[in-house]
Amino acid sequence: MSGDVIPREQVIAAVRRELDIALDRIARDRAAGRLSPDAELHIRRAERRRADRLAAAHRPAA
C-alpha cells in the first residue's frame, strides 16, 4: 500500500474522457445505422429515462 495515490479529480477526468469517447463511438455507429435493433431499443429507453429524470428535476415541488 505504499504506491502513489491518484487524486480523485484526475480519476474522474480520466473516466469522463473514456465515457465521452465511448458515447461518441456509439453516436457515430447509431448515425451510420450500425447498431442492432436491440441496442437501439436500449439506447432509446435510456434516453427516455434520462429525459424523465431531467423533467422531474426541473418540475416545481408540489
C-alpha positions in Angstrom: 0.0 0.0 0.0 2.9 2.3 -0.5 2.1 3.1 -4.1 1.3 6.6 -5.4 -2.2 7.8 -4.8 -4.1 9.2 -7.8 -6.0 12.3 -7.0 -9.8 11.9 -7.2 -10.1 14.8 -9.7 -7.6 13.1 -12.0 -9.5 9.8 -11.9 -12.9 11.5 -12.6 -11.4 13.4 -15.5 -10.0 10.2 -17.0 -13.3 8.3 -16.6 -15.2 11.2 -18.2 -12.8 11.2 -21.1 -13.3 7.5 -21.7 -17.1 7.8 -21.4 -17.0 10.7 -23.9 -15.0 8.5 -26.3 -17.5 5.6 -25.9 -20.5 7.8 -26.3 -19.0 9.4 -29.5 -18.4 6.0 -31.0 -22.0 4.9 -30.2 -23.4 8.1 -31.7 -21.3 7.5 -34.9 -22.4 3.9 -35.1 -26.0 4.9 -34.5 -26.0 7.6 -37.2 -24.5 5.1 -39.6 -27.1 2.5 -38.8 -24.6 0.0 -37.5 -26.4 -0.7 -34.2 -28.6 -3.8 -33.8 -32.3 -3.2 -33.2 -31.8 -4.4 -29.6 -29.1 -1.9 -28.9 -31.1 0.9 -30.5 -34.0 -0.1 -28.2 -31.8 0.0 -25.1 -30.5 3.4 -26.1 -33.9 4.9 -26.7 -35.1 3.6 -23.3 -32.1 5.1 -21.6 -32.7 8.4 -23.3 -36.3 8.4 -22.2 -35.4 7.6 -18.6 -32.9 10.5 -18.6 -35.4 12.9 -20.1 -37.9 11.9 -17.4 -35.4 12.4 -14.7 -34.4 15.8 -16.1 -38.1 16.8 -16.3 -38.7 15.7 -12.8 -35.7 17.7 -11.5 -37.0 20.9 -13.2 -40.6 20.4 -12.0 -41.6 22.6 -9.1 -42.2 20.8 -5.8 -45.8 20.1 -5.0 
